[in-house]
Amino acid sequence: MSGDDSMHELIELARRLGIAVRHAHLGGDGGGMAVVKGLRQLFIDLDASPEDQLGRTAGALGRLNDLEQVFIRPDLRDLLERHA
């Protein structure tokens, strides 16, 4: 699976978990999970490299407690666990 495919799958996973996904210019050092007005939001830093975006997104999602409630392909689950 390519990095683009993995990123797309992670974004879809976040949405399935009810997490709003936001793309923003954060200077290349940002991104991750935040709670804004009581809602979980995943920020993806448009200034970061694709590899950093993937790593930060996988790290943020990999730390969630509710991942056991949804089906995640084994290769994607491995990615989440490596970055958690």
DRENDRENTI-24953 format. One line per 8 residues: number of its first residue (from 0); their letters; for each residue x, y, z of C-alpha. Coordinates in nm, 3 decimals. Example, Ala and Ser with C-alpha at 12.3 -4.5 7.8 and 13.67 -1.06 7.14 Angstrom:
0) AS) 1.230:-0.450:0.780  1.367:-0.106:0.714 .
END
This chain:
0) MSGDDSMH) 0.000:0.000:0.000  0.138:0.340:-0.093  0.167:0.631:0.147  -0.115:0.813:-0.034  -0.342:0.511:0.001  -0.254:0.475:0.369  -0.322:0.843:0.433  -0.658:0.820:0.259 .
8) ELIELARR) -0.747:0.513:0.467  -0.646:0.689:0.792  -0.862:0.989:0.706  -1.155:0.760:0.634  -1.094:0.579:0.964  -1.101:0.911:1.151  -1.430:1.003:0.987  -1.581:0.662:1.073 .
16) LGIAVRHA) -1.488:0.731:1.435  -1.672:1.065:1.421  -1.356:1.275:1.413  -1.360:1.591:1.202  -1.060:1.612:0.970  -0.908:1.955:0.909  -0.630:2.044:0.667  -0.441:2.360:0.765 .
24) HLGGDGGG) -0.109:2.534:0.711  0.063:2.487:1.048  0.423:2.559:0.956  0.539:2.201:0.902  0.570:2.113:1.271  0.202:2.075:1.356  -0.080:1.835:1.315  -0.242:1.583:1.541 .
32) MAVVKGLR) -0.554:1.538:1.749  -0.729:1.814:1.941  -1.063:1.864:2.109  -1.229:2.187:1.997  -1.564:2.284:2.148  -1.605:1.928:2.273  -1.546:1.768:1.932  -1.245:1.559:1.839 .
40) QLFIDLDA) -1.062:1.704:1.542  -0.766:1.572:1.350  -0.544:1.844:1.207  -0.325:1.760:0.909  -0.043:2.008:0.852  -0.032:2.098:0.483  0.320:2.239:0.529  0.459:1.904:0.651 .
48) SPEDQLGR) 0.604:1.643:0.417  0.373:1.358:0.316  0.577:1.121:0.535  0.538:1.350:0.838  0.166:1.390:0.771  0.128:1.012:0.759  0.332:0.958:1.075  0.153:1.225:1.277 .
56) TAGALGRL) -0.189:1.109:1.162  -0.110:0.744:1.240  0.033:0.845:1.577  -0.273:1.050:1.671  -0.518:0.780:1.567  -0.307:0.497:1.706  -0.345:0.634:2.058  -0.726:0.629:2.051 .
64) NDLEQVFI) -0.908:0.390:2.281  -1.199:0.324:2.045  -1.002:0.153:1.767  -1.115:-0.189:1.886  -1.475:-0.099:1.795  -1.413:-0.078:1.420  -1.268:-0.310:1.159  -0.924:-0.199:1.045 .
72) RPDLRDLL) -0.729:-0.393:0.783  -0.430:-0.571:0.938  -0.170:-0.369:0.742  -0.331:-0.042:0.850  -0.357:-0.162:1.212  0.017:-0.243:1.199  0.086:0.112:1.078  -0.119:0.256:1.366 .
80) ERHA) 0.056:0.040:1.622  0.404:0.132:1.491  0.330:0.504:1.530  0.124:0.496:1.851 .
END
